[in-house]
Amino acid sequence: MLSPLLHRPPPRPLYALADLAADAVYALWTPGRRRIRENLRVVLGTDDPATLDYWGGRQLRRYAEYCLEALWPPGPTPAACHAALAADPADWERVRALAAEGPLIFALLHQGNWDVAGGAFTHNVGPSTVLAESLGARRLDAFVQGRRERLGMRVVYETAPRAALRALRDGGALGLLIDRPLGAGNAGVDVTFLGARCRLPAGPARLALATDARVIPMAVLRSDVRAPRFRVEIGLDFDPPRGGDREADVRALTQALLDWFEGPVRRHPDQWYMFRRFFLPD
């Protein structure tokens, strides 16, 4: 019997229905479709409308599958997340060893299914803290963050970064998503991704430098579009140099993370859920 991500995983036909709903959204959501195409032009290196729409539609399909699993009752358990995630046992041994040495920051993109990583970490290592962005609706926030907390993740919001700082200074593990694009008028760090300019928050790198935390980039990628099965790509040897100039190190660390993520995004353009305009204008 397949070890499920959920106690009672969604029936396979529901994934097909989720895909149909995603196709309808892609057809009708004109502003979102425009932003998806703009981002994919950089990821794929093409202006061909058919190619952009092919991958754009699949991007929304993968996100709909993620949402189906995120909302389906009764919710996942740490053990089920571990069972659903194909990972090398030796990697978990290394993660446990690194966690014993000091604070860890797991850096992820809005890609695949990041919550599975948190649940699997709880099962293999212990509780963690995650830095979250409000979804803009109190009840939805309570539902989604409540599920994460039941997976062993203590949720703190971006508006309260001191809680994340305390967790790291106590030697804990922090998970965060780094791909939150900022417009040209917002303070942040200017970097490049896939050869194009973008501006991202400097907070993740500042947290790492302030606490001397080890930063580990990770991508949790779907391997079955009709079942909760995933695999992990993880940068356990990620160790960008630090020169001592704090602002230069913030930019260098952020850039090094984006360089690492170029591979997973290019290989799986349908699994990067970026519906906001990510790149700065030329």
C-alpha positions as CSV (number, residue, x, y, z in Angstrom):
1,M,0.0,0.0,0.0
2,L,1.3,3.5,-0.9
3,S,2.5,5.4,2.2
4,P,0.3,8.5,1.9
5,L,1.2,12.1,2.6
6,L,-2.2,12.4,4.3
7,H,-4.1,10.0,6.6
8,R,-6.6,9.8,3.8
9,P,-5.1,11.2,0.6
10,P,-7.3,12.8,-2.1
11,P,-8.7,10.3,-4.6
12,R,-6.8,10.3,-7.8
13,P,-9.8,11.6,-9.8
14,L,-9.8,14.8,-7.7
15,Y,-6.3,15.6,-9.0
16,A,-7.8,15.5,-12.6
17,L,-10.6,17.9,-11.4
18,A,-8.0,20.2,-9.8
19,D,-6.2,20.3,-13.1
20,L,-9.4,21.2,-15.0
21,A,-10.0,24.0,-12.5
22,A,-6.5,25.2,-13.0
23,D,-6.9,25.3,-16.8
24,A,-10.1,27.4,-16.4
25,V,-8.3,29.8,-14.1
26,Y,-5.4,30.1,-16.5
27,A,-7.8,30.9,-19.4
28,L,-9.8,33.5,-17.4
29,W,-7.1,35.1,-15.2
30,T,-5.8,37.6,-17.7
31,P,-3.5,39.6,-15.3
32,G,-2.1,36.5,-13.7
33,R,-1.5,34.8,-17.1
34,R,0.4,37.9,-18.2
35,R,2.7,37.8,-15.2
36,I,3.2,34.1,-15.5
37,R,4.2,34.5,-19.1
38,E,6.6,37.3,-18.3
39,N,8.4,35.2,-15.7
40,L,8.5,32.1,-18.0
41,R,10.1,34.1,-20.8
42,V,13.1,34.4,-18.6
43,V,13.0,30.8,-17.2
44,L,12.5,29.2,-20.7
45,G,14.4,31.8,-22.7
46,T,11.7,32.0,-25.3
47,D,8.9,34.4,-26.5
48,D,6.9,31.6,-28.2
49,P,3.3,32.0,-27.0
50,A,2.5,28.3,-27.3
51,T,5.5,27.3,-25.3
52,L,4.8,29.9,-22.6
53,D,1.1,28.9,-22.4
54,Y,2.0,25.2,-22.2
55,W,4.2,25.6,-19.2
56,G,2.1,28.4,-17.7
57,G,-0.9,26.1,-17.7
58,R,1.1,23.3,-16.1
59,Q,2.4,25.7,-13.5
60,L,-1.2,26.4,-12.3
61,R,-1.9,22.7,-12.5
62,R,0.9,21.9,-10.1
63,Y,-0.2,24.6,-7.8
64,A,-3.8,23.3,-7.8
65,E,-2.5,19.9,-6.8
66,Y,-0.5,21.5,-4.0
67,C,-3.7,23.3,-2.8
68,L,-5.8,20.2,-3.0
69,E,-3.4,18.4,-0.7
70,A,-3.1,21.4,1.6
71,L,-6.8,21.7,2.1
72,W,-7.8,18.0,2.1
73,P,-8.9,16.7,5.5
74,P,-7.7,15.6,8.0
75,G,-4.3,16.9,7.2
76,P,-0.8,15.4,7.1
77,T,1.4,14.0,9.9
78,P,5.2,14.2,10.2
79,A,5.5,10.5,9.7
80,A,3.3,10.7,6.5
81,C,5.4,13.6,5.2
82,H,8.6,11.5,5.7
83,A,7.0,8.6,3.9
84,A,5.9,10.8,1.0
85,L,9.4,12.3,0.5
86,A,12.0,10.3,-1.3
87,A,15.2,11.3,0.3
88,D,18.6,9.6,0.9
89,P,18.8,8.4,4.6
90,A,22.4,9.5,4.6
91,D,21.2,13.1,3.9
92,W,19.0,12.9,7.0
93,E,22.0,11.7,9.0
94,R,23.9,14.8,7.8
95,V,21.0,17.1,8.6
96,R,20.8,15.7,12.2
97,A,24.6,16.2,12.6
98,L,24.4,19.8,11.3
99,A,21.5,20.6,13.6
100,A,23.5,19.4,16.6
101,E,26.3,21.7,15.6
102,G,24.3,25.0,15.5
103,P,21.4,26.9,13.9
104,L,20.2,26.0,10.4
105,I,18.3,28.0,7.9
106,F,16.5,26.0,5.2
107,A,16.0,28.3,2.2
108,L,13.2,27.3,-0.3
109,L,11.3,28.8,-3.2
110,H,7.5,28.6,-3.8
111,Q,8.2,25.4,-5.6
112,G,6.8,21.8,-5.3
113,N,5.6,21.4,-1.8
114,W,7.6,23.1,1.0
115,D,5.3,22.0,3.8
116,V,6.3,18.3,3.2
117,A,9.9,19.3,4.1
118,G,8.8,20.8,7.4
119,G,6.9,17.7,8.4
120,A,9.7,15.4,7.3
121,F,12.2,17.5,9.3
122,T,10.0,17.1,12.4
123,H,9.9,13.3,11.9
124,N,13.6,13.0,11.4
125,V,15.1,15.8,13.5
126,G,12.6,17.6,15.6
127,P,10.5,20.8,15.7
128,S,11.4,23.9,13.6
129,T,10.3,27.4,13.1
130,V,9.0,28.8,9.8
131,L,8.9,32.4,8.7
132,A,5.5,32.9,6.9
133,E,3.8,35.5,4.9
134,S,0.2,36.3,5.8
135,L,-2.3,35.1,3.2
136,G,-4.4,38.2,3.8
137,A,-7.4,36.4,5.4
138,R,-7.5,35.7,9.1
139,R,-9.5,32.4,8.9
140,L,-7.3,31.1,6.0
141,D,-4.2,32.0,7.9
142,A,-5.5,30.2,11.0
143,F,-6.3,27.1,9.0
144,V,-3.0,26.9,7.0
145,Q,-0.7,27.9,9.8
146,G,-2.6,25.5,12.2
147,R,-1.8,22.6,9.9
148,R,1.8,23.6,9.9
149,E,2.0,23.8,13.6
150,R,0.5,20.3,13.9
151,L,3.4,19.2,11.7
152,G,5.8,20.5,14.3
153,M,6.5,23.9,12.7
154,R,6.2,27.0,14.9
155,V,4.9,29.7,12.6
156,V,6.1,33.3,13.0
157,Y,5.2,36.1,10.5
158,E,7.5,38.3,8.6
159,T,6.2,41.2,10.6
160,A,7.8,39.7,13.7
161,P,11.3,38.7,12.7
162,R,12.7,38.8,16.2
163,A,11.0,35.5,17.0
164,A,12.9,33.9,14.1
165,L,16.1,35.5,15.3
166,R,15.5,34.1,18.8
167,A,14.9,30.6,17.4
168,L,18.2,30.7,15.6
169,R,20.1,32.1,18.5
170,D,18.8,29.2,20.5
171,G,20.3,26.9,18.0
172,G,17.1,25.9,16.2
173,A,16.2,25.4,12.6
174,L,14.3,28.0,10.5
175,G,12.6,27.4,7.2
176,L,11.8,30.3,4.9
177,L,10.9,31.1,1.3
178,I,13.3,33.6,-0.3
179,D,11.5,34.3,-3.6
180,R,9.4,37.3,-2.6
181,P,9.9,39.9,-5.3
182,L,10.1,43.6,-4.5
183,G,9.4,46.4,-6.8
184,A,12.0,49.0,-7.9
185,G,10.8,51.4,-5.2
186,N,11.3,49.0,-2.3
187,A,14.4,48.5,-0.2
188,G,16.0,45.1,-0.8
189,V,19.0,43.5,-2.4
190,D,19.5,43.6,-6.1
191,V,20.5,40.3,-7.6
192,T,20.1,38.3,-10.8
193,F,18.2,35.1,-11.4
194,L,18.5,33.1,-14.7
195,G,20.3,36.1,-16.2
196,A,17.7,38.7,-15.3
197,R,17.6,41.4,-12.6
198,C,15.3,41.1,-9.6
199,R,15.1,42.6,-6.1
200,L,14.5,40.4,-3.1
201,P,14.3,41.0,0.7
202,A,17.6,41.1,2.5
203,G,16.1,39.7,5.6
204,P,17.0,36.0,5.1
205,A,20.7,36.7,4.5
206,R,20.8,39.2,7.4
207,L,19.3,36.5,9.7
208,A,21.9,34.0,8.6
209,L,24.8,36.5,9.1
210,A,23.6,37.8,12.4
211,T,23.3,34.3,13.9
212,D,26.1,32.5,12.0
213,A,23.6,30.0,10.9
214,R,24.4,27.4,8.2
215,V,22.2,28.0,5.1
216,I,20.9,25.0,3.3
217,P,19.0,25.4,0.0
218,M,16.3,22.8,-0.7
219,A,13.7,22.0,-3.4
220,V,10.9,19.6,-2.6
221,L,9.6,18.5,-6.0
222,R,6.5,16.6,-7.1
223,S,7.2,13.3,-8.7
224,D,3.6,12.1,-9.2
225,V,0.8,14.5,-10.5
226,R,-1.9,12.1,-9.2
227,A,-0.6,11.3,-5.7
228,P,1.3,12.9,-2.9
229,R,4.8,11.7,-3.8
230,F,7.9,14.0,-3.8
231,R,11.6,14.0,-3.9
232,V,14.2,16.4,-2.5
233,E,17.1,18.3,-4.0
234,I,19.2,19.6,-1.1
235,G,22.5,21.7,-1.0
236,L,24.1,20.2,2.1
237,D,27.5,21.4,1.0
238,F,26.3,25.0,0.2
239,D,28.9,27.3,1.8
240,P,29.3,30.7,0.1
241,P,32.3,32.7,1.2
242,R,31.9,35.6,3.7
243,G,34.2,38.5,3.3
244,G,33.4,40.5,6.4
245,D,31.7,43.4,4.7
246,R,28.1,42.9,5.9
247,E,26.3,44.5,3.0
248,A,28.5,42.8,0.5
249,D,28.0,39.4,2.2
250,V,24.2,39.9,2.3
251,R,24.2,40.4,-1.5
252,A,26.7,37.5,-2.1
253,L,24.7,35.1,0.0
254,T,21.4,36.0,-1.7
255,Q,23.0,35.7,-5.1
256,A,24.6,32.3,-4.3
257,L,21.2,31.0,-3.2
258,L,19.6,32.1,-6.5
259,D,22.4,30.5,-8.4
260,W,21.7,27.2,-6.7
261,F,18.0,27.4,-7.5
262,E,18.5,28.0,-11.2
263,G,18.9,24.2,-11.7
264,P,15.7,23.1,-10.0
265,V,13.7,25.9,-11.7
266,R,15.1,25.2,-15.2
267,R,14.5,21.5,-14.8
268,H,11.0,21.9,-13.4
269,P,9.5,25.2,-14.7
270,D,6.0,24.0,-14.0
271,Q,6.8,23.7,-10.3
272,W,7.8,27.3,-9.5
273,Y,4.6,29.0,-8.4
274,M,5.5,32.5,-9.2
275,F,2.3,34.4,-10.0
276,R,3.8,37.9,-9.2
277,R,6.0,39.9,-11.5
278,F,9.4,38.6,-10.4
279,F,11.9,40.3,-12.6
280,L,12.7,44.0,-12.8
281,P,12.1,45.8,-16.1
282,D,15.1,46.3,-18.3
